[in-house]
């Protein structure tokens, strides 16, 4: 049975207010699928179903819910139910949920938790959401350098139910400074009485708690780590960032870059949860700015009114030509933004890439000029065909150079290269394209431009 069939059956049970059977129907499904299914329901029905499940499964389901749905379900749960969910959630996820609760809900849930858990939640929830601290968990395996392999395995076995991952243990000194790390694989292969200090890896790659969270994700990807330890200002280990959290950060960064490329401000919620006003607010800014940018294109057209009046057929090719420049520029900008984001290229590579972009854009321009030349000849004769073909080559080259250069320019001034959005590149290319087109026409057709 696929998810759609489950949704239909679940809705039928909810309509009859048969919440117990609805909960039983979902029990054998993966928790991620349960979260997706209950998210399709009204909040009250979803809460009734989820609270009928075991506490550990409730906690797991909460971890897969969208932030808005998490907060909505939590707001209607009893203090005891919510405290039970908090106790069993992953440390980083419950800190995120804590930040989404209202002040009164926070005060209601904290008394139901043990002192250590309250302090852990407050500590993790205190970090800025853009830092490594906001995505780390304090649930990890700690080992002593003087332990034997057998003792270390016993420690892992004892701590396993409460930690995020057991595949990496971290060796700390008495002041909680990180001195090494050892993998579960190395422990299993080691001799029973071999000491941890003899098999551990020293010089462990780590991240600082106040670093941008994207930096932790980059390090995990670069060095193929299961998790990366996090160090505070005092050099003490305070948590780890796991590979699955790093993947979430990478997805979030990619989504943000895509929004910027589309000239959309950052969304603080998912698209499905966003209100009409928030979507309007996130999109209107750039669009209004670009409206004034397009005035430049209009002014250029007004300057060439006499030329347009004498050869009206030129207007036919105007949208085709300037759109081609914008499209070529957007392609170049997209490639450069991604390359800069992945550190595939750096600012010093601009001159080298400029030569490559000139060659590529020339070939593209020639191909597109060949395609449009026949249309130009049919609409305006040989002279117009030459004007349109030459303009196509120049516009594609100029648009491509603008598109590849803007991300480098923004990066040079410590701005996000993704701000070189497709609408911005297109607007610039439109204005430049109008000037190129009618100046080429004026020169080749021997008609004054004004």
HUKA-V361577 format. One record per run of one state. SS is the DSSP state (H for helix, E for strand, L for the rest). FROM is the first residue (numbers start at 0). TO is the last residue. If there is no record, write none. Layout:
ss=SS from=FROM to=TO
ss=SS from=FROM to=TO
This chain:
ss=L from=0 to=1
ss=H from=2 to=14
ss=L from=15 to=17
ss=H from=18 to=25
ss=L from=26 to=29
ss=H from=30 to=37
ss=L from=38 to=41
ss=H from=42 to=49
ss=L from=50 to=53
ss=H from=54 to=63
ss=L from=64 to=65
ss=H from=66 to=74
ss=L from=75 to=77
ss=H from=78 to=87
ss=L from=88 to=89
ss=H from=90 to=99
ss=L from=100 to=101
ss=H from=102 to=109
ss=L from=110 to=113
ss=H from=114 to=124
ss=L from=125 to=129
ss=E from=130 to=130
ss=H from=131 to=133
ss=L from=134 to=135
ss=E from=136 to=136
ss=L from=137 to=139
ss=E from=140 to=142
ss=L from=143 to=146
ss=E from=147 to=147
ss=H from=148 to=161
ss=L from=162 to=166
ss=E from=167 to=171
ss=L from=172 to=175
ss=E from=176 to=182
ss=H from=183 to=188
ss=L from=189 to=193
ss=E from=194 to=194
ss=H from=195 to=198
ss=L from=199 to=199
ss=E from=200 to=200
ss=L from=201 to=204
ss=E from=205 to=207
ss=L from=208 to=210
ss=E from=211 to=211
ss=H from=212 to=222
ss=L from=223 to=225
ss=E from=226 to=230
ss=L from=231 to=234
ss=E from=235 to=241
ss=H from=242 to=260
ss=L from=261 to=274
ss=H from=275 to=302
ss=L from=303 to=303
ss=H from=304 to=309
ss=L from=310 to=311
ss=H from=312 to=340
ss=L from=341 to=345
ss=H from=346 to=379
ss=L from=380 to=380
ss=H from=381 to=411
ss=L from=412 to=415
ss=H from=416 to=418
ss=L from=419 to=420
ss=H from=421 to=444
ss=L from=445 to=449
